[in-house]
Amino acid sequence: MQRASALPRPLPRAIGDGEPVESTLLDLVRAVTEQTADDREVVATVLHLLRSGRVRLAGNFRGHRF
């Protein structure tokens, strides 16, 4: 039997497939940072995802507007 930490993680839903993806701000920034090293692009992408409603924040920033 495999330990829980050794089990594969489920694939994330594609952003834009119906309901918004719920994420913490930290997880969202980390995910975008994995795709680009340009800080301005990270900020622009995060703001776009939040303002377009494709991502909804959970955690400490839940309900905050950007």
Buried (B, 14 or more C-beta within 10 A) or exposed (E): EEEEEEEEEEEEEEEEEEEBBEBBBEBBBEBBBEEEEEEEEBEEBBEEBBEEEBBBBBEEBEEEEE
